[in-house]
Amino acid sequence: MEIILKNIEIIFENGWYLEKKLNREALYRADGSLVADKLIYAWVYDNGWYVLQTQVGGWALYRADESLVANKLKWCHVFDNGWYILETKKGYALYKASESLVADKLKDCDLFNNDWYSLETEEGFALYRADDSLVADKLKWCDIYENGWYALQTQEDFWALYREDGSLVADNLEDCEPDANFYIVDTEEGSLLHHAKGVEA
């Protein structure tokens, strides 16, 4: 079957596509049948799940079989491993790919490339490993870098930098920013550049 495409915004992995129509968007299946139109926003994730926004604050998330996950959302996101975030008036909720709830009523949450995740409550951030074991909690901030190292910021604004195995690189830092081969730490004496193997550059 041949489909004539006009004003195509994007074609997704599953063949669905987004078309611009009179300042709105319309989402179509691969066979050209309409999923929904008059949309503010639409996106199809690599696992086939998709999101539709019909009005401000009106997000709806659907599974690949087109069954509804949740609607009346303020925002949502599906990660590459199938985990997903739903934002409602009650806050953020994080779910695993199995659709089991990790936590809800959160101020914020995030999933990192190594499947570790962070949850923010009134007490601060908590960082968890992929096996759900706690790394640290009551943090002001936390981050994980491309080389697997991670940084924890205390409520007193000091940073501690750790290797992927949990061994401490340095603590009581004013800032830190590692990459695959080097990391920079800011101290009272100034910024220091170190090799990731622990040898000062």
N, C-alpha and C positions, 0 to 999 in steps of 0.2 A: 504494500500500500504506500502510495506517495502522499506526503503531507506538505502543503505549501506553508512555509514559515515566514512570518512577518514580525518585525520589531522584537526579535528574540533578545532577551536580556542574558540568559544563561541556560545551558543544557546540563542537567545533573547526571550523576553516575548511573542512575537507573533508567535514563532516557527521558525522564520527565523534563519539562522545560517551562521557563518563565517568559511571558510575553507582556510587553508594555501596551496598555490600552487607556488612552485618555487620562494620563497622569496617574493611573492605577495599574496594578499588576494582575495578571491572570495566570494560574498554574494549570498545566495540562499534563496528562499521562503520555507515555511514549506513543500510544496509538492515536493521539490527537484529541481524545475526549477530555472534557473540562473537569478539573477537580474543584476549582473555586475561582471566582473573579471578584473585581472591585476590592482588591486587596491593597493594603498599605505595604505589606512585606510578606514574603514567603521564602522558605528555604527547604531543600531536601537534603538530609544528611546521608553520608555514605552507607549507613545501615538501612536506608529506605524510610526511616522515620522522617516526618516533615512538620513544619510549623507554619501556621497561617495567622496573619494579623489583619483583622478587618476594621479595627478602630484603635485609637490610642488607648493603651491598657487592655486591649482585647486580643491577647495571644492565645492560640490553641495548639496543642501538640498532639500529633497522631502517630500511631505505629505504622509499620510498613504495610500491614494489611488494611489500613485506613480506619482502624478502630481508634476511638478517642482515648488519649492518656489523661489529659486535663485541659480545661478551658478557663476563661476569665483570668488569665495569667498576666502579670505585669511584664514578665520576661521568661525565657527558657533557653536552655542550651543542651545539646547532646554531644558527648565526647566520643572520640574515635573508638574507645573500648566499650561503648554502649552505656556507660554511666550518664546520668543527666541531672540537670538542675532545674527546678521550678521556682519561680518567684511569685508570691502572692502578697496580699495585704498583710499577711502574718509573718512575712519574711521569706528567707530562702530555705529550700529543702533539697537535700542531695540523695539521689537514688543510685543503686547499683544496676548493672545491666539486667539482673534477674528481676528488677523492679522492686526489690526490697529497700525499705527506707534506711538510710544511714543516720540521718538526723534532720530535724526540721525546726522551724521558728528561729532560724539563724540570722545573724546580721550580715554574714557573707560566707562563702565557701568556695573552694577551688580544687581541681584535680590536676596533678602534675604528670609529666610525661612518663615517669617511672611508676605511676599508679598510686603514689602517695597522695594524701589529700589533707586539706586544712579546713577547719570549721571555726567560725568566729561567733562567739556568744558575748554576753555582757561582761564576762570575765576575761575576754581577750581571745586570741587565736590559739588553737590546739592543732598540732601536726601529728598525723598518723601515717604509719607504714601501710603498704599494700595489704598486709595480713591483718589490718585493723588494730595493731598494737600501737600504743601511744608513744610518741617520741618526746614531746614536751607540750605543756599547756600554759595558760595564763601569759601568753606572749603578746607583745605589741605588734609583731609582724614575723613572718617566716617566708623563706624562699628556697627553691631548689634549682640548681644550675645544671647546665647541659652535661657536665662531667659527673653528675651524681652527687656532688657535694651539696651541703645545705647550710643555710644561715638562719640563726634564731636571734630575734631582737627582743630584749627584755623590756618590761614596762619602764625601766630606768634609761632606756635608749642605748644600751650597750649591746653590741653584736658578738655572737660566738659563731665561728665557722667550723664545720665538721666535714670529715670525709664520708663517703657513702657508707662505709662500714661502721660509722658512729664514733670513730676516733677523733679527738679534738685537734684541730689545726691551730687555732688561736682564739682567745676570748678577750673580753673587756675592750673590744674594738669600737671605734667610733663609726666605722663603715667597713664593708668588704664587698668585693666584686670579683669572683673567680671565673675563669673560663677553662677550656680543656687543658691548658698548659701552665697558666700563671694565675695568681690571685694578688689583689691589691688590698692592703689593710691600712686604714687611717688611724694613727696613734697621736698622742700629744706631741711627739717629736716630728710628725709629718707622715706622708704616705710612703709605704714600703711595698716594693714589688717582689714577690716570691715565686719561685718555680713550684708547680703543683706537686713535685716530688719532695718538697720541703727544703730545697736548697735556695738560698737567697739569690735573686737575679742580679 
